[in-house]
Amino acid sequence: MHKVLDKYGACSGGSRNISGNNKFSLALERTLADSHRKPAALSFTSGYNANDCALMVLGSYLSNCFLFSDASNHSSIIEGIRRSKAKKFVWKHNDLEDLEAKLAAVPEDVPKIICFESIYSMCAERYNAMTFLDEVHAVGLYGPRGAGVAEHLDFEAHQARQHKGTIMDRIDIISGALGKGFGTMGGYIAGPGELVDAVRSLSKGFIFTTSMPPVLTAGARAGIEHQMTHPHDRARLQHRALSLKRELQKHGFPVIPNGSHIVPLLVGDAKSCRLAADMLFGDFGVYVQPINAPSTVVGLERLQISPTGAHTQEHQDWLVQALLSIWGSPRSRTH
């Protein structure tokens, strides 16, 4: 990144359709497509922008398209669907029966897109629907090459380079972010060349936005390529996350059950959540993200702990002791 910054500067110079297109953006998109085993990819300035722009185009230009959205989908998916003005169904979170009932109500020959953050590929095939998978929180952190949950679910097949017929192969469009597991910033979609070209050609959010500068696209590509060849980073992360969850549960902390690397502690009050996070940082030098509305439902405010593979047992012990101190503090009502 330092070399690219020194040579090309801090700005891309314009949108992708004019002076903002460069070899670094094209190389990044080739790497993204290869990561997800898709024919093409398109990069955006953020993961939000990627979801919003892609779904707006797909819903707008696929004639009589129906969009099916999980009730807990990210705001970017909701906004893209809203702006597309396509007909939509919202199904209960992770309720496959509810999704199937809604899919069955639409004729098979009508275009359908299922938008989700989990795996619904078999249901989609049964009802002749396309799939749009949001892997923003998973890329770089799951799978043998860091391509996300879809890759992770067929771990051994992808390790053996047997990609045909896997869940990731059957997903039509995958969206991701470059600012979480890959350590820079930006977002992208990966999928069939025709669909990617449609978004490239029709999305105003892509066409009229200044593109990411070379320093970021070069850095993102380097991060992706590193994760492709360093699975031990992800193994250390999963070990640390599991260890921390078990330790917190042993002490009676209200860890919200989940199967991811995130360790959420239920607080249930916005003021207390913010105060607890401030105390962790101010008194103990530990940064933990407070999650309050509108990022979560009122009453489910939580501290979102995000361990990494670089955290040690000493770091974990320090965090646990800090939380034990704060949880019982009269200055915080987090208990």
C-alpha positions in Angstrom: 0.0 0.0 0.0 2.9 2.4 0.8 4.4 1.8 -2.6 1.1 2.4 -4.4 0.4 5.5 -2.4 3.8 7.0 -3.1 3.4 6.4 -6.8 -0.3 7.1 -7.5 -1.4 9.3 -4.7 -4.5 9.2 -2.4 -7.3 9.7 -5.0 -8.6 7.7 -7.9 -9.3 10.7 -10.0 -13.0 10.1 -10.8 -15.7 7.5 -11.3 -15.0 4.1 -12.9 -16.5 5.1 -16.2 -13.9 7.8 -16.7 -10.5 8.4 -15.0 -11.3 6.3 -11.9 -10.8 3.0 -13.7 -7.3 1.5 -13.3 -5.3 -1.7 -13.2 -5.7 -2.0 -9.4 -9.5 -2.0 -9.5 -9.5 -4.6 -12.3 -7.0 -6.8 -10.5 -9.0 -6.6 -7.3 -12.1 -7.7 -9.1 -10.3 -10.7 -10.7 -9.2 -11.7 -7.3 -12.7 -11.4 -5.8 -14.2 -13.4 -8.6 -11.6 -16.1 -8.1 -12.1 -16.1 -4.3 -15.8 -16.9 -4.7 -15.3 -19.1 -7.8 -17.5 -16.8 -9.9 -17.1 -15.5 -13.4 -17.0 -11.8 -12.5 -17.0 -9.3 -9.6 -17.6 -5.6 -9.2 -16.1 -3.4 -6.4 -17.9 -0.6 -4.6 -16.9 2.1 -2.1 -18.7 0.1 0.7 -20.6 -3.1 1.5 -23.7 -1.0 2.0 -23.4 0.5 -1.5 -22.8 -2.9 -3.0 -26.0 -4.4 -1.6 -28.1 -1.2 -2.2 -26.9 -0.7 -5.8 -27.1 -4.4 -6.9 -30.5 -5.1 -5.5 -31.9 -1.8 -6.9 -30.8 -2.7 -10.4 -31.9 -6.4 -10.2 -35.3 -5.6 -8.8 -35.9 -2.7 -11.2 -34.8 -4.3 -14.5 -35.9 -7.9 -14.1 -39.4 -7.7 -15.4 -42.1 -8.4 -12.8 -39.4 -9.5 -10.3 -40.3 -10.6 -6.8 -37.8 -10.0 -4.0 -37.9 -12.2 -0.8 -36.1 -10.8 2.2 -35.3 -12.3 5.6 -36.8 -10.1 8.4 -33.4 -9.6 9.9 -31.6 -8.5 6.8 -29.2 -5.6 6.9 -30.4 -2.1 6.2 -28.5 -2.0 2.9 -30.5 -4.9 1.6 -33.8 -3.4 2.8 -33.0 -0.1 1.1 -31.9 -1.7 -2.2 -35.2 -3.6 -2.3 -37.2 -0.5 -1.4 -35.5 1.6 -4.1 -36.1 -1.1 -6.7 -39.8 -0.7 -6.3 -40.2 -4.4 -7.0 -42.8 -6.5 -5.3 -41.4 -8.0 -2.1 -42.1 -10.6 0.6 -40.5 -10.5 4.0 -40.2 -13.9 5.7 -39.7 -14.6 9.4 -36.0 -14.7 10.3 -34.5 -18.1 9.5 -38.0 -19.6 9.1 -37.7 -21.9 6.1 -41.3 -22.9 6.2 -42.5 -19.3 6.0 -40.1 -18.7 3.1 -41.4 -21.7 1.2 -45.0 -20.7 1.8 -44.3 -17.3 0.2 -42.3 -18.7 -2.7 -45.1 -21.2 -3.4 -47.5 -18.2 -3.8 -45.6 -16.9 -6.8 -45.8 -18.6 -10.2 -42.6 -20.6 -11.1 -41.9 -18.7 -14.3 -41.9 -15.3 -12.5 -38.4 -13.9 -11.7 -37.6 -14.3 -8.0 -34.6 -13.3 -5.9 -34.0 -14.6 -2.3 -31.9 -12.2 -0.2 -30.4 -13.5 3.0 -27.4 -13.8 5.3 -27.8 -17.6 5.8 -28.0 -20.6 3.4 -31.2 -21.2 1.5 -29.9 -22.5 -1.8 -32.0 -25.8 -1.9 -35.2 -23.9 -1.3 -34.3 -21.4 -4.1 -33.7 -24.2 -6.6 -37.0 -25.9 -5.8 -38.9 -22.7 -6.6 -36.7 -21.5 -9.6 -35.4 -18.5 -7.7 -32.0 -16.7 -7.8 -30.1 -16.2 -4.6 -28.3 -13.1 -3.2 -26.1 -14.0 -0.3 -24.7 -11.3 2.0 -21.3 -12.5 3.3 -20.2 -9.1 4.6 -19.5 -10.4 8.1 -18.0 -13.7 7.0 -15.5 -13.1 4.2 -11.9 -13.4 5.4 -13.0 -15.2 8.5 -14.6 -18.5 7.3 -13.7 -21.1 4.7 -10.4 -22.7 3.6 -9.6 -19.6 1.5 -11.6 -17.1 3.5 -14.5 -16.8 1.0 -17.1 -16.9 3.8 -19.8 -19.2 5.2 -20.9 -20.6 1.9 -17.4 -21.9 1.3 -17.0 -23.0 4.9 -20.0 -25.3 4.7 -18.3 -27.4 2.1 -14.8 -27.0 3.6 -13.3 -30.3 2.5 -14.6 -30.1 -1.0 -13.1 -26.6 -1.5 -9.8 -27.8 0.0 -9.8 -30.5 -2.6 -10.7 -27.9 -5.3 -14.0 -29.8 -6.0 -16.2 -26.7 -6.3 -18.9 -27.9 -8.7 -22.2 -28.4 -6.9 -21.1 -26.9 -3.6 -23.3 -24.4 -1.8 -21.0 -21.5 -2.9 -21.3 -22.7 -6.5 -25.1 -22.8 -6.3 -25.4 -19.3 -4.9 -26.0 -16.8 -7.8 -24.7 -13.6 -6.3 -22.5 -13.0 -3.3 -21.9 -9.6 -1.7 -19.0 -8.9 0.7 -17.1 -6.1 2.3 -13.4 -5.2 2.3 -13.4 -3.3 5.6 -13.9 -6.2 8.1 -12.1 -9.5 7.4 -9.8 -8.0 4.8 -8.7 -4.9 6.7 -9.2 -2.0 4.2 -12.5 -0.6 3.1 -15.1 -1.0 0.3 -17.6 -3.6 -0.9 -18.3 -5.9 -3.8 -20.6 -8.3 -5.6 -19.5 -11.5 -7.3 -21.6 -13.6 -9.7 -22.5 -14.3 -13.3 -20.9 -11.9 -15.8 -24.2 -10.8 -17.3 -25.7 -9.8 -13.9 -22.4 -8.1 -12.8 -22.3 -6.2 -16.2 -26.0 -5.1 -15.7 -25.2 -3.6 -12.3 -22.0 -2.0 -13.7 -24.0 -0.4 -16.6 -27.3 0.6 -14.8 -26.5 1.4 -11.2 -26.3 5.2 -10.7 -24.6 4.5 -7.3 -21.8 2.9 -9.2 -21.6 5.1 -12.3 -21.6 8.4 -10.6 -19.5 7.7 -7.5 -15.7 8.4 -7.3 -14.0 5.0 -7.3 -11.8 3.7 -4.5 -8.2 5.0 -4.8 -5.5 2.6 -6.0 -4.0 2.4 -2.5 -7.2 0.8 -1.1 -7.8 -1.5 -4.0 -4.2 -2.7 -4.0 -4.4 -3.2 -0.2 -7.7 -5.0 -0.4 -6.3 -7.4 -3.0 -3.2 -8.1 -0.9 -5.5 -8.8 2.1 -7.6 -11.2 0.2 -4.6 -13.0 -1.3 -3.1 -13.3 2.2 -6.3 -14.9 3.6 -6.4 -17.3 0.7 -3.1 -18.8 1.7 -3.2 -18.4 5.5 -6.0 -20.5 7.0 -4.3 -20.8 10.3 -5.3 -17.1 11.0 -8.9 -18.2 10.9 -8.3 -21.2 13.0 -6.7 -19.1 15.7 -9.7 -16.7 15.6 -12.2 -19.5 16.0 -10.2 -21.0 18.9 -10.1 -17.6 20.7 -13.8 -16.9 20.1 -14.8 -20.3 21.5 -12.4 -20.0 24.4 -13.8 -16.6 25.4 -17.4 -17.7 25.1 -16.8 -20.6 27.4 -14.9 -18.5 29.9 -17.6 -15.8 30.1 -20.4 -18.5 30.4 -18.4 -20.1 33.2 -18.7 -16.8 35.1 -22.4 -16.5 34.4 -22.2 -13.7 31.8 -25.3 -13.5 29.5 -23.6 -14.5 26.3 -26.2 -14.5 23.5 -26.0 -18.0 21.8 -24.6 -17.9 18.2 -22.4 -20.0 16.0 -20.1 -17.2 14.8 -16.9 -15.6 15.9 -18.8 -12.7 17.5 -19.2 -12.8 21.3 -22.3 -10.7 22.2 -23.1 -9.9 25.8 -26.7 -9.0 26.5 -27.1 -5.7 28.4 -30.7 -4.8 27.5 -30.4 -1.1 28.1 -28.9 1.5 25.8 -27.5 3.8 28.5 -25.9 1.0 30.5 -24.5 -0.5 27.3 -22.8 2.8 26.3 -21.5 3.3 29.9 -20.1 -0.2 30.1 -18.2 0.3 26.8 -16.9 3.6 28.0 -15.7 2.1 31.3 -14.0 -0.8 29.5 -12.1 1.6 27.3 -11.4 4.4 29.8 -10.6 2.3 32.9 -9.1 -0.9 31.2 -7.9 0.2 27.8 -10.2 -2.4 26.1 -12.3 -1.4 23.1 -15.6 -3.2 22.8 -18.4 -2.0 20.5 -21.8 -1.1 22.2 -24.7 -2.1 19.9 -27.8 0.0 20.5 -30.9 0.8 18.4 -31.3 1.2 15.5 -28.6 -1.5 14.9 -30.5 -3.9 17.2 -34.0 -4.1 18.6 -34.7 -2.0 21.7 -34.3 -4.3 24.7 -31.6 -6.4 23.0 -28.7 -3.9 23.4 -25.4 -5.7 23.8 -21.7 -5.4 24.0 -20.2 -6.9 20.8 -16.9 -8.5 21.5 -14.8 -9.3 18.4 -11.8 -11.4 19.3 -9.1 -11.9 16.7 -6.4 -14.5 16.1 -3.8 -12.0 17.4 -5.4 -11.9 20.8 -3.6 -14.0 23.5 -4.7 -15.8 26.6 -3.4 -12.8 28.6 -5.6 -10.5 26.6 -8.6 -12.7 27.3 -7.9 -12.9 31.0 -7.6 -9.1 31.2 -11.0 -8.7 29.4 -12.7 -11.2 31.6 -11.4 -9.5 34.8 -12.4 -6.1 33.4 -16.0 -7.3 32.7 -16.2 -8.9 36.2 -15.3 -5.6 37.7 -17.7 -3.6 35.6 -20.6 -6.0 35.8 -20.8 -5.6 39.5 -20.0 -1.8 39.5 -22.6 0.5 41.0 -21.8 2.9 38.1 -23.3 0.5 35.6 -26.6 -1.4 35.5 -25.4 -4.1 33.2 -26.2 -6.9 35.6 
